[in-house]
Amino acid sequence: MSVRQIALPFRGKRAEMYPDPNADLIGRSYEEGKATITVVETCLNDQRRVMVQRDLDGHTWSMPAWLMRLVFRETKRKRAA
């Protein structure tokens, strides 16, 4: 019996580095009552979400980046033609 290597047609997906569109939110914070909520990082599984942390108890959770932009009242303004 001869030994042969079989090459499968699957290619490994390469991790491509895309520029993070929500990197500008990291480090920004707002106050909610006595607590300060700070954006810590972007979510590893979903680039559309960010991780936020509350300073009172250190609780961390993720939320959509568009919602954080709404909290910070960021709006894209149209250019004049």
Beta strands, then each sheet from edge to edge (+ up, - down):
strand 1: 29-32
strand 2: 35-42
strand 3: 49-54
strand 4: 60-64
sheet 1: 1+ 2- 3+ 4-
end
